Amino acid sequence: MPITVVCSVCNAPYTLRDEYAGRRVKCPSCQNLLDVPELSAVPVPVADPSEADFSDDLPEEFRRDKFLLRQKLWAIKEKYRVADEEGEPILYVERPVYFTQGCIAIVAGIPIIIGAIVLAAFVADQMKGEAGGIAAVVVGGIGALIGLAVIIALYPKRHVQFYTDESKRTLVLEAKQDQKIAFINFWYTLTDENGEVLVRFRKNFVHGILRKRWFIHAPNGEILFEVKEDSIILSLLRRTVGSIVDEIPLLGLVIAAALRTNFIFTRYGETKVLGEFNRRLTLLDRYVLDLSDDPGREIDRRVAVAMGVLLDTGERR
């Protein structure tokens, strides 16, 4: 690598070959002696971020800008295959349903709810009148809440695991569900193969009333990116027209083609689109995650792929 030195007396700049590193040379202009620094002391120029390739530190599966996601059909568990542009599988994704644990939770909680209803009816019968009605509502409500709490407590959280293949021997990512129930914000924490936190995903139910959106937070809580439906007009149409035709399968398929659900990635508070998550109209869920508009790799590809799966599973589409 060429070495640039500047004479301290006449300020004349010179570019020298590597072989002069660590030596003393004479300035041709003023004959002053110059000490040429060692190669290790020469600062390495930093390339423009838009031209840099930050993907070398990532696993091979994530060193690309486009990913194809497809959900598997006829599976109790939610399963996905992630492929490259040529359709070659690179990841296997699974979101367990925990059928047995769910049945146990329901079996434990339903009797409590039924018992609360029976007890409420008994209280109403014994006390009679308005007081009896109020007491029955209180007893029944408390019992139902207890039963629901038991079901929630026994049903496990549904984390999303990302493996290199269907053997599930190598886990590369995990999106952990932070809460079993939420009213305003629903959180997931994304960790790498070593368990280190990469980001946290937040879905805001209030914002989702008009336009579905997620926020991507750094581990320190700073909001980095926003992921939202591509058009607020189409978003409103999906909620109104879509709900009307849900009971008419064929018409619903036509509407889905016209109002397909797509999402865009932007920096938080900005409008420039860095990536798109587009749904293709097929019998199965098929998506294209395209980050070609992010040549500087601002969005970690691992984060983007995990967000894509959560957009499908989290939005129940």
Backbone torsions as a table, in degrees:
resi	resn	phi	psi	omega
1	MET	NA	127.5	179.9
2	PRO	-58.4	146.6	-178.5
3	ILE	-114.3	128.8	179.0
4	THR	-103.3	127.8	176.3
5	VAL	-127.5	154.1	179.7
6	VAL	-126.0	129.1	180.0
7	CYS	-65.7	131.8	-178.1
8	SER	-75.6	-12.0	-178.0
9	VAL	-98.8	-54.8	-176.2
10	CYS	-104.3	0.6	177.8
11	ASN	61.0	22.7	177.7
12	ALA	-79.4	129.7	179.2
13	PRO	-89.4	147.4	178.2
14	TYR	-140.1	142.3	175.3
15	THR	-109.6	119.4	-174.3
16	LEU	-114.1	155.8	177.6
17	ARG	-75.5	164.1	-178.0
18	ASP	-56.7	-30.8	-173.8
19	GLU	-64.8	-17.6	179.2
20	TYR	-88.4	-0.9	-178.5
21	ALA	-59.6	130.5	178.4
22	GLY	81.2	2.9	-178.6
23	ARG	-104.9	169.9	176.0
24	ARG	-109.0	129.3	-179.0
25	VAL	-125.5	163.8	-178.0
26	LYS	-102.9	133.6	177.5
27	CYS	-67.7	123.4	-179.6
28	PRO	-63.0	-23.5	-175.9
29	SER	-83.3	-48.1	-174.0
30	CYS	-122.0	2.1	178.2
31	GLN	68.8	11.8	176.7
32	ASN	-70.1	146.0	179.9
33	LEU	-84.9	131.4	-178.2
34	LEU	-116.2	135.5	175.6
35	ASP	-93.5	115.3	179.7
36	VAL	-83.2	126.1	-177.2
37	PRO	-68.3	156.0	173.2
38	GLU	-64.1	158.3	179.7
39	LEU	-60.9	-36.2	-178.3
40	SER	-66.0	-20.7	-178.1
41	ALA	-93.3	-6.8	-179.4
42	VAL	-80.7	121.9	-179.5
43	PRO	-63.3	138.0	178.3
44	VAL	-85.8	124.5	-179.2
45	PRO	-62.0	141.0	180.0
46	VAL	-95.2	127.6	-179.1
47	ALA	-73.9	160.2	173.7
48	ASP	-58.1	131.3	-178.2
49	PRO	-54.6	-32.2	-178.6
50	SER	-69.6	-18.8	-179.2
51	GLU	-102.6	-6.8	-176.5
52	ALA	-81.0	154.0	177.9
53	ASP	-116.2	105.4	-176.6
54	PHE	-93.3	8.2	-172.7
55	SER	-82.9	-8.1	-174.9
56	ASP	-63.8	-26.4	-179.4
57	ASP	-83.6	-6.2	-177.9
58	LEU	-91.7	155.6	172.0
59	PRO	-57.8	153.1	-176.5
60	GLU	-53.0	-36.1	-176.4
61	GLU	-60.0	-24.9	-173.5
62	PHE	-105.9	8.7	-177.8
63	ARG	-89.6	63.7	-179.5
64	ARG	-162.3	171.3	-178.0
65	ASP	-107.1	-16.4	-178.5
66	LYS	-125.3	138.3	179.2
67	PHE	-134.3	141.9	176.0
68	LEU	-109.2	126.0	-179.2
69	LEU	-114.8	134.8	179.0
70	ARG	-141.9	129.9	178.7
71	GLN	-84.6	140.9	177.8
72	LYS	-81.8	141.8	-178.2
73	LEU	-94.3	158.0	177.9
74	TRP	59.1	41.1	176.1
75	ALA	-122.2	131.1	177.7
76	ILE	-62.6	-42.2	176.3
77	LYS	-84.2	150.6	175.6
78	GLU	-78.3	116.6	-175.9
79	LYS	-125.8	143.5	-179.9
80	TYR	-135.3	148.7	168.4
81	ARG	-112.4	132.5	175.7
82	VAL	-109.0	128.8	-177.1
83	ALA	-125.1	165.0	174.9
84	ASP	-83.6	-172.8	-176.7
85	GLU	-63.0	-27.4	-179.6
86	GLU	-85.5	-0.6	-180.0
87	GLY	87.4	6.8	178.9
88	GLU	-79.5	126.8	-178.4
89	PRO	-61.7	136.3	177.6
90	ILE	-126.6	-19.5	-179.5
91	LEU	-145.4	151.8	173.0
92	TYR	-123.5	128.3	-174.4
93	VAL	-120.4	139.0	-178.7
94	GLU	-141.0	136.0	174.1
95	ARG	-122.4	96.7	-174.7
96	PRO	-59.1	149.4	179.3
97	VAL	-98.2	-26.2	-178.6
98	TYR	57.8	59.0	-176.1
99	PHE	-60.0	-47.0	-178.0
100	THR	-63.4	-47.6	179.6
101	GLN	-63.1	-34.8	178.3
102	GLY	-65.4	-40.8	178.1
103	CYS	-63.8	-41.2	178.8
104	ILE	-62.4	-42.7	179.8
105	ALA	-61.9	-43.4	-179.5
106	ILE	-67.3	-43.5	179.4
107	VAL	-61.1	-34.6	-179.9
108	ALA	-77.7	-33.6	-174.4
109	GLY	-89.4	-35.4	-176.9
110	ILE	-60.8	-44.8	177.9
111	PRO	-57.2	-35.0	179.1
112	ILE	-65.8	-42.5	179.4
113	ILE	-65.6	-44.3	178.6
114	ILE	-62.8	-42.3	178.3
115	GLY	-61.1	-37.9	179.2
116	ALA	-65.7	-38.4	179.0
117	ILE	-65.6	-43.7	179.4
118	VAL	-63.6	-43.5	-179.8
119	LEU	-64.9	-39.2	178.5
120	ALA	-62.7	-41.7	178.3
121	ALA	-63.9	-39.2	179.3
122	PHE	-65.1	-43.8	179.4
123	VAL	-62.3	-43.7	179.9
124	ALA	-62.6	-37.6	-179.2
125	ASP	-69.9	-37.4	-176.7
126	GLN	-77.6	-38.8	-174.7
127	MET	-86.8	-29.7	179.7
128	LYS	60.9	168.3	173.2
129	GLY	63.5	-166.4	-176.9
130	GLU	-64.7	-39.8	179.7
131	ALA	-61.3	-40.5	179.2
132	GLY	-65.0	-38.7	178.6
133	GLY	-64.6	-42.9	179.2
134	ILE	-64.5	-44.1	-179.9
135	ALA	-62.9	-39.6	179.7
136	ALA	-64.0	-41.3	178.8
137	VAL	-63.6	-42.4	-179.6
138	VAL	-64.6	-47.6	-178.7
139	VAL	-64.0	-46.3	179.9
140	GLY	-63.9	-41.4	179.8
141	GLY	-63.8	-45.2	179.2
142	ILE	-63.2	-43.3	179.7
143	GLY	-63.3	-41.5	179.3
144	ALA	-64.6	-39.9	177.9
145	LEU	-64.4	-39.9	178.2
146	ILE	-64.0	-43.8	178.6
147	GLY	-62.0	-43.3	178.5
148	LEU	-64.4	-38.9	178.7
149	ALA	-63.2	-38.6	178.4
150	VAL	-64.1	-44.2	179.3
151	ILE	-61.0	-45.7	-179.1
152	ILE	-65.0	-41.5	-178.0
153	ALA	-65.3	-36.0	-176.5
154	LEU	-84.8	-24.2	-178.3
155	TYR	-81.7	125.5	-175.9
156	PRO	-73.1	158.7	175.3
157	LYS	-69.1	149.4	-177.5
158	ARG	-104.2	90.2	177.2
159	HIS	-79.0	158.3	179.0
160	VAL	-112.0	121.8	-178.4
161	GLN	-106.6	140.4	179.4
162	PHE	-117.4	119.2	-178.4
163	TYR	-117.2	164.4	178.0
164	THR	-74.0	-27.1	178.0
165	ASP	-159.7	-178.5	-174.5
166	GLU	-72.8	-10.1	175.3
167	SER	-69.4	-21.2	178.4
168	LYS	60.3	29.2	178.7
169	ARG	-81.7	-30.8	-175.5
170	THR	-118.9	109.9	177.7
171	LEU	-89.1	125.2	-178.4
172	VAL	-107.9	-25.9	179.1
173	LEU	-149.3	156.2	171.6
174	GLU	-147.7	125.7	175.3
175	ALA	-99.4	107.2	-173.6
176	LYS	-92.8	127.6	177.3
177	GLN	-73.4	118.6	-175.3
178	ASP	-79.4	-31.2	-177.1
179	GLN	-129.8	152.8	174.2
180	LYS	-86.8	-26.9	179.3
181	ILE	-147.4	142.3	-179.6
182	ALA	-147.2	154.2	-177.9
183	PHE	-111.6	-31.2	-179.3
184	ILE	-119.9	-54.0	-179.0
185	ASN	-119.4	135.1	177.1
186	PHE	-116.2	129.9	-171.4
187	TRP	-116.5	144.9	167.8
188	TYR	-129.3	145.0	175.4
189	THR	-113.6	124.5	-178.8
190	LEU	-97.5	125.3	178.7
191	THR	-120.4	154.2	179.2
192	ASP	-89.3	-168.7	-176.0
193	GLU	-65.5	-18.4	178.9
194	ASN	-98.5	3.3	-179.1
195	GLY	84.5	5.4	179.4
196	GLU	-77.7	137.6	-179.4
197	VAL	-73.5	125.3	176.1
198	LEU	-91.6	-54.9	179.1
199	VAL	-152.9	175.6	170.3
200	ARG	-126.3	137.6	178.6
201	PHE	-100.5	137.9	178.6
202	ARG	-130.2	124.4	173.2
203	LYS	-102.8	126.6	-179.3
204	ASN	-103.8	116.1	-176.9
205	PHE	-70.1	-30.5	-179.6
206	VAL	-67.3	-48.1	177.9
207	HIS	-62.3	-32.3	-176.3
208	GLY	-70.1	-9.2	179.0
209	ILE	-62.1	-42.1	-179.4
210	LEU	-98.8	-37.0	-175.2
211	ARG	-153.7	115.9	-177.8
212	LYS	-61.4	135.0	179.2
213	ARG	-154.3	150.8	176.1
214	TRP	-125.7	155.7	176.3
215	PHE	-121.4	141.3	178.7
216	ILE	-109.2	119.2	-176.2
217	HIS	-107.2	143.2	170.4
218	ALA	-70.7	162.9	179.4
219	PRO	-56.2	-27.0	179.4
220	ASN	-82.9	0.3	177.9
221	GLY	101.0	-12.9	-179.5
222	GLU	-65.6	136.2	177.5
223	ILE	-80.4	121.1	-177.5
224	LEU	-96.9	-49.9	-173.6
225	PHE	-136.6	159.5	175.8
226	GLU	-124.7	136.7	179.3
227	VAL	-122.8	120.3	-173.8
228	LYS	-144.0	163.4	176.5
229	GLU	-59.4	144.3	-170.9
230	ASP	-67.5	-23.0	-177.8
231	SER	-146.3	128.0	179.2
232	ILE	-69.6	-30.4	178.5
233	ILE	-66.7	-48.3	178.0
234	LEU	-64.6	-33.7	178.6
235	SER	-60.9	-45.6	179.2
236	LEU	-66.7	-38.1	178.1
237	LEU	-64.7	-37.9	178.7
238	ARG	-62.0	-35.0	-178.0
239	ARG	-77.4	-32.1	-178.0
240	THR	-90.4	-63.7	-179.1
241	VAL	-63.8	-41.1	-177.8
242	GLY	-60.8	-39.9	-179.4
243	SER	-68.6	-28.3	-179.2
244	ILE	-72.2	-37.3	-174.1
245	VAL	-97.4	5.7	-179.6
246	ASP	-57.2	-30.5	-177.2
247	GLU	-86.3	-0.4	179.9
248	ILE	-119.4	91.1	-170.9
249	PRO	-51.4	-48.8	-176.0
250	LEU	-65.0	-45.9	178.2
251	LEU	-64.7	-36.9	178.4
252	GLY	-61.6	-36.8	178.8
253	LEU	-65.6	-40.3	178.8
254	VAL	-65.1	-43.9	179.4
255	ILE	-63.8	-39.0	179.7
256	ALA	-61.6	-34.2	178.9
257	ALA	-65.8	-40.5	-177.8
258	ALA	-79.2	-30.7	-175.2
259	LEU	-119.2	39.5	-176.6
260	ARG	-61.3	146.8	-173.9
261	THR	-86.7	111.7	176.3
262	ASN	-120.1	152.8	179.8
263	PHE	-127.1	152.8	176.7
264	ILE	-122.7	149.2	177.5
265	PHE	-105.2	129.2	174.7
266	THR	-136.9	159.6	169.4
267	ARG	-66.2	149.2	-178.7
268	TYR	-63.0	126.8	178.4
269	GLY	84.8	2.0	179.5
270	GLU	-119.7	168.1	-177.0
271	THR	-110.6	-14.0	-178.7
272	LYS	-63.9	127.4	-178.5
273	VAL	-81.9	125.5	178.8
274	LEU	-100.7	-23.3	-178.5
275	GLY	-162.3	162.8	179.6
276	GLU	-134.7	144.7	175.9
277	PHE	-122.2	99.0	-170.4
278	ASN	-107.9	136.6	179.1
279	ARG	-91.9	133.8	175.4
280	ARG	-99.6	140.3	-177.5
281	LEU	-78.3	104.1	175.2
282	THR	-144.8	172.3	177.0
283	LEU	-66.3	-30.3	176.1
284	LEU	-101.7	159.8	175.4
285	ASP	-70.9	119.2	177.1
286	ARG	-131.7	134.8	-176.3
287	TYR	-136.6	153.7	173.0
288	VAL	-119.0	120.4	175.2
289	LEU	-99.4	111.7	-173.4
290	ASP	-118.6	114.8	-179.7
291	LEU	-114.7	28.5	-178.7
292	SER	-63.6	-24.7	179.8
293	ASP	-82.4	8.8	178.8
294	ASP	-124.5	64.2	-176.9
295	PRO	-65.0	-24.3	179.6
296	GLY	-81.2	1.0	178.7
297	ARG	58.3	41.2	176.2
298	GLU	-62.4	-38.5	178.8
299	ILE	-92.1	120.1	174.8
300	ASP	-59.6	125.0	-177.2
301	ARG	-60.9	-29.7	176.3
302	ARG	-64.1	-41.1	178.8
303	VAL	-64.5	-42.9	-177.7
304	ALA	-64.6	-43.7	179.9
305	VAL	-64.1	-44.3	178.3
306	ALA	-62.3	-38.8	178.3
307	MET	-64.1	-38.4	179.6
308	GLY	-60.8	-44.1	178.9
309	VAL	-66.1	-40.3	178.9
310	LEU	-67.4	-31.7	176.9
311	LEU	-62.2	-35.2	179.6
312	ASP	-80.0	-52.6	-177.8
313	THR	-68.9	-38.1	-177.0
314	GLY	-75.2	-25.0	179.9
315	GLU	-98.5	-0.7	176.1
316	ARG	53.5	50.5	-175.6
317	ARG	-101.0	NA	NA
